[in-house]
Amino acid sequence: MKTIKFFTFLALMVTVSHTAFSQDKTGQVYLIRSTGYTGAAVNYRLYIDDQLVCKLKNKSFSIHDIGVGQHTVSVVSGGISNGKKSAPLTITVLEGKVNYVSVVSTQSGYANKLTCQEITQNSADPLLAKATQNKSCLPAK
C-alpha cells in the first residue's frame, strides 16, 4: 500500500512540475503607428530585440506575445532613409500584462526623426480606435 501511495505521489509531482516549467510566461506588446502625414506613404519597420517583427503602415498596429523580462524596441523608416534604427526603447514585459509602444515622428531641421515611446493604455485607446490591426506583419518567406 505504501508503494502505491509513493508512486502515485511521485507521478503527481512529475506531472505538476512538468506543467509548471513547460509554460513560457509571456506578456503582450502593442506596436502602434499613427504618425499623421509624416511618411504616410511608406511602411515603418519595427524591431524587438533587433529582430524585425512587423512592417506597419500609418494608422495601424500589431500585437506581439513575447517573453517576460526586459526587451528593446526600435523603428526605421522604409523608403528613402539612412536605414539606421532609432535609439532603442527598453521596456519591461510582465506576465499577462500589456505594454503599448507608439512610433513618434519629430521634425529636426529638415529631417524627420523617428523614435519609439512607451505609452499608457489611456493614451493608446484613442490611437487604437482610429487604427486597424495588422495581423500579417511580415510577408511569407
N, C-alpha and C positions, 0 to 999 in steps of 0.2 A: 504494500500500500504506500509506504514511504517513497519507494522508487517511482511509482506512477505520479505522485504529487510532485516529486522533484523534477521529472521530465516534463510534466505539464507546465510547471513554473518556468523551467528553462526555455521551453518553446515559446511561452508568452513573452518572456523578456527579449528573446531574439527577435520576435515579430515587432514588438514595440520599439526596440532600439533601431531596427532597420527602417521602420516607417519614419521615425523622428529624424534620422540622419539622411534619408534619401530625398527629402523635400528641400528644394532650394528656396531660400527666403528671398522674396522679391518685393519691389515697390514699383510704382509707375512713374514715368516721366512723360509729361505732355510737352511737345515741342510746338510752339505757336509762331506763325509768321503772319503779321498784319502790319506791313510797313508802308501803307498808303501807296502813293505813286512811285516812290523810290524803288527802282529796279523791278517794277511790276512785270516786265516782260521776260525776266529770267528766273530760273529756279535758284534757290539757295541750297547749298549742300550743308547738312548738319552732321556733326560728328559727336559720338560719345566715346570717350577714352581713345581718341584718334582713329576710331573706326567709323567709316561712313555708314549712317543708319537711315538717312532719308534725304530726298530732294523735294523741297517744298515750294509750291507756287505761292503767290501772295494770297492772303485771306484763306489760309489752310492750316491744318495742324495734324500731328501724328501722335500716337500713343505707343510707348515702349515699356515693356516689362524688363527691368534689369535688377541684378542682384543688389542686396543691401550693401551699404558702405559708401565711400567717397568715390565720385566719378567726376570727369571733366566733360564739359560741353563746349563746342566751338562751331563757328559757321564760316563759310566762304561763299562769296557771290559766284554765280555761274556767269556765262557770257564773257565779256571783256573785263578782266580784272587782273590784279597782280598774282592771284592764285594763293595768297597767303591766308591762312586761317586766322580768325580773330584770337585775341588773347583768351585762353581757356577759362571758363567759369567753373569753379568747383562747387559741386552740390553734394549733399549728404542724403542718400536714399535710405528710408526706414521701411521696415516690413509692413506691408499693407497700406502704406501712405502714398500720397501723390505729390510730386514736385511739378511745378509749372515753370517752363523756361520760355521766354519770349525773345524773338530777334528784334534788336533795336538798331535803327539806322540814324546816324547823326551826320550833319554836314560839317566838314572841317575844311575850310577854304573852298577849293573847287572839287574836292573829293568827298565821297560818302564813306563813312566808317561803320562797319558792322560789328556789333557785339551781342553777346547773349546776356540776359538778365533774368534772375530768378524772381518770380512774382507770386503774390498770394492768390488764393482761389477767388477772392473778391475782385481782384484785378483781372484775373483770367476769364471769369464768366462772361463779361461783355464781349471780349475778343472771340471766345469760342462760339458765342451765339451768332456772330456775323461770319464765321469761318466754316469751311467744310472739312471733314476728316479725310485724310489721305490714308487709305488702308493698304495701298500697294506702293510704298515709298521708293523702292528700288526696282528697276526693270529686271525681269528674269534673266538669269545668266545662261 
